Amino acid sequence: MGAPLHSYTVELTEDQARALERYCREHGFEFREVPYARFGAFGRDVNVVCYRSGKAVVQGRGTREFVQYVLEPEILKEARLGYELELQPELKLPRVGIDESGKGDLFGPLCVAAVYVNESVVRAWQESGIRDSKRVGSEAAVRELARQIRSTPGCAWEVVVIGNAAYNRCWREMGNVNRLLAWGHARALENLLERGDRLEPFPVRVISDQFASDPRLLDQARMRRGRSLELVQRHRAESDPAVAGASLLAREAFLDRLGRMSRRWGVQLPRGAGPEARAALRELVQRHGPQVCAEVAKLHFRTVAEVLAELGHAVPETGGATGGGARREAREQAGGEPDLFGRAGGDGGG
């Protein structure tokens, strides 16, 4: 029957989406509202969510059976499961995917991962469940998938962590989150390509989500080695296994650092930037003073100024390097700070 499959994503036409909804209604699925979804249908051992974009996600222990006996023969009218590489030959190309974690979180660093894959790596991942970290429901699942990525022969990776102090100084120098993000992507890519003898065959392209309205931002940030690759920026880039792998390693690194910071400062630091984060920031300032914000938070978030004003404080100065020094400091940190695995990067064969 094949290895366990707990999640499957497919793009549907309008007619296919209507047919899938009709099938679920006729077969006793419970319908519930799901944000941004055309419909959400929930069965005993499989759930189906069809988004307005046309993407459909099948999840649950009955995923494989639903895909093989319902989705493929009745909706898609073709067999795809297990044939992704044959249907999309570009997935066989050696390439690097880049993604980040922490950009929208008040607390914690900005973590950027670059992951190299080739045909053998993608084949090994075909039914592993490796997917965009935003679609993984628990920290334990993120860590398990990240472990699978690191243990895959032929895979190589690099994780760049820009801690909050360096992040705040870089943001002050650059004045724009997307510029800082472009630099982080370029740095992770360059660090990975520096280990070219472990990338076989050598990558021909790098794929990233289009995070800035001006796609030239990342192109201009690329460094010497990175400029040798074709750059592909697109929305929903995490549909590519290389980018999905990068999203998981970046998220794992972020979760690890956030946990360390929570233990160090004695306050549980939540993800995101909502009410829980606001309450945690207030507690931190009351315990440790306003300067703690520069060590644990992203100072340009409006919440920082609001909470500090409520407590009678000003936003602390970031201090330190300016005029290019902040980027040099971050570059040294990115190249020298070991990641979670005890080194700046890795490969499955090592």
N, C-alpha and C positions, 0 to 999 in steps of 0.2 A: 504493500500500500504506500510505502514511502515514509520518509522521516516526518515527525510531527510538524505541522504547519499551523501557526496560530494567528497569522495575519497575512492578508493578500490585498494588493491595491491594483486597480485597473481604471483606465479612462474609458468612459462610455459615451456613445452618441446619444442624442435626445431620444431616439426610438428605443435604444437599449435601456436607457434609464427608466422609461415608461414601462417597458416589459418587465424589468426587475421589480419595480414597485408593484405591478399587477401580480406577479408571482408571489411576492411576500404577503400581499393582502389575501390572496386566495388560499394560502397555506398556513394561516393562523398566526402570523407574526404579530407581536404587539408593537404598535407605532407610537413613538414618542418624539417630541421636539428635540432637535440637536442644533446647536448654534451653527449657522452658515450652511445648514444641510437642507437639501430638498426633501429628504425623509430619513428617518431612522427606524429601522425594523429590527425587533429583538425577539429571537427564538430561544428554544431550550438550550442549545449548545452552539449557536452561531448568531452573530449580530451583523447587520448590514446597514451601513451609513452611506448614502449617496449625496454628495455635495453639489451645490449649484454650479460649481466649476466643471462638473462632469466626472470628477474623480469619485470612485466608489471604493470603500474599504470594508473588507470582510474580516471578522475577528471571532475568535473563540475556538474551542477544541474541535468543533465540527467544520473548521475552515476548509480543510483539504477536500472532504466529501462534498461540501457545498460547491466549491469551485469545479470539481471534476464532474459532478453529476447534475448540477443545475446551471451554474454560471456559464460554463463553456458550451455545453450542448444546447441549452435553451435560450441563452441571452446573446453570447458572443458568436455562436455558431462556428467556433473553431477551438482547437486545443492549444493552450498557451503555457500552462503550468509545466515548468521544466524545459521549455523551449525558448526562454527569453533571449538567450544568446543567439539563437538561430533567427529569431524574429527581429532582433535589434543588433546587427553585427557591430555597431559602433561600441557596444558594451565590451567587446573583446580588446579594444585598444588599450595599451598601457597609458595610464593617466594619473593625475593627482586631483583629489577633491579637497576643498578647503571649506571649513565652517567654523563658527564661533559659538561661545556660550557666555552669558553674563552681561550682554549688551543692555538688556532691559531690566536688569536686577539692581536695586539700590545698593545692596551689599555684595561684597566679593569682587574678585578680579575679572578681567576680560581674558578669556582663554580661547586660543585659536589653535585648531588642529589641521594638519595637512596629512592626507593618507594616500599612499601609492597603491594602486591595484593593477593587475594584469589579467589576462584571460583565466589563468588557473585560480587566481584569488576569487574572481567573480563566480566562477563555477563552484568553488567551495562554499560561497555564501548564498547560493541560489535559494536554498530552503532553510536558511539559518535563522530567519526572522530579523536580520540586520536591516534597520530602517531608520528614518529620521527620528532623532531622540525626542522630538516633541510628540511623537506618536507612541512613545513607550511609557507605560503607566506607572512604573515604580522605580525608585533608585536602585533596588536590587536587580531589576531587569536591565537597567542601563549598564550596571557593572558587569553583569554576566555577558551581555552582548559585546561590551568592550573587551572582556577577556577573550572571547572568541576571535575578535579582530586581531588582537596581539598574538594569538597563537596560530594564526593562519600562515603557512609557509609561503614566502614570496611577498607578503605584505610588509610595507615599511611605513613609519609614521613619525611625525614630529609634533610636539605640543608646546606652544609658546604661552606662557602665563605672564600677564602684565598686572602685577600687584597694585593695590589701590593707591599707595603712595606714588608709584611711578605713573600709574594711569592718570592721576589728578594733575601731576606736573606736565605730562604729555598733552593732556586736554587743554591745559592753560596755554601751552606753546602753540598747539595746532588750532585750537578754538572750534573744533568741529569733530563730532563723534565719528562720522564716516571717514574722515581723513585718518583718524587714529585706527579705525578698523581696517582701512586699506593698508596701512603700514603693517599692522599685525598679520594680515593675510600674506603680504609680500615677504615678511620676515620668516614666517613658518615655512613658506614655499622654498625660500632660499636655503634655510637650514636643512630641509629635507634633500634638496638637490645637491648639497655639498657632499652627500654620501652616495654619489652617483654609482659607485661600483656595486652597491647593493640593490640598485634599481634595474632589474633585467626582465624584459628589454627596457631601455630608457624611455620615460614618458614622452608622449607627443603633444599632450595638451594638459591644461589645468582648468578645472571647472569650479565655479563659485556662484553662489546666489548673487543676484543683482541687488545689492543692499543700498546703493546710491542712485539717485536719479541721473547722474552723469556717469556713464560706464567708463569714461576715461580716467576716473579717479584711481581705480585699482590698476589699470594699465600703466599709468604714470608712476605708481608706487613700486612696480616690480623692479627687482634688482638684477644684477648681471646674469646669473644663471636662469632666473625666472623668465627673462625676456626671450629665451630660446624656445619657449613652448607657445603653442597656440592658446590664447586665453578665451574661454567661453564663459560668459556671464548670462544667467537666465533665471527667471522666476521659477520657484519650486525645483531648484537644482538638486535638492535632497532626494529627488526620485532616482538620481544616479547613485549606484552603490558606493562609489568613492566618496561622494559628499555625505551620504548617510553615515558611512563609517567615521568620517571626520566629525560629524555632529555628535556622535556617541562618545568619542574620545574627549572632545572639548567639554561636553556636559559632565563626564566623569571627573575630569580635572577640576571643573568649577565646583562640583559637589564636594570633592575632597577638600579643597581650600576653604570653602564656606564652613565645613564642619570643623576644621582646625581653628578658624577664627572664632567660631562660637565657643569652643573650649577655652581658647586663650583669654577671651574677654568676659567669660562667664554669663553670656546672654545668648539665647538661641536666635540665630540670625536667619530669618526666613528668605525664601526666594521671592522674586517679584518686587513690586514697589507699591503695594496696596496698604490697607490699614494695619496689617500685622507688622509690616516693615516699619511703618511710621512709629508704632508703639515700641518696637525694639530699639529704634534709634533714640527715642526719648529716654528709655531706660539706660542705654549706653552713655548718653551725655550726662545724665544725672549721676551715674556711677563714676565715670572716668573724665568728665570735662569735655568741652567742645572740640579740643584738638584731636580726640579719638576719631572724629568724622573723617579726617584725612587719611586715616589708617584702615578704615573698614568700609567706607561708603564712597560713592561717586559724587563728588561735590557739586557737579552741575545739575543734579536732580533737584527740582524745585522743593521737594520734601525736606531736604537738608536745611535750606534757608528758612522754611516755614517753621520747622521744629525748633531750630536754634533761636529764631525770633520769639517764639512762644516762651522759651526759657531764658530770654534776656541776653543772648549771645549773638555775635556776628559769625559769619562763615569764616573758618580759619584760613590763613594763607597757606598755600601749598609749599612755598619756599623752594629751595634747591635749585636745580639747573634750569637755565633758560637759554634762548638763542641757539638751539640745537643740542644743548647738553642733556636735556630731558630725553631726547630720542637716543642719544648715545648711552645714557644710563639704562634705558629700557632695552636697548640692543644687547648690552652686556648681560642684563638679567635674562633676556630671551635665549641668548646663546649659552649661558652658563648655569642657570638654575635648573637642577634636575627635575624631571617631571615625576609623575606618580610611580614610574617604573624604575626609578633610580638612575636615569640618564636622560639626555636631551631628546632622544628619539629611539626608535627601535625597528627591528624587522623580525618577521616571523621565523626566519631561519637561524637567528642568533642565539 
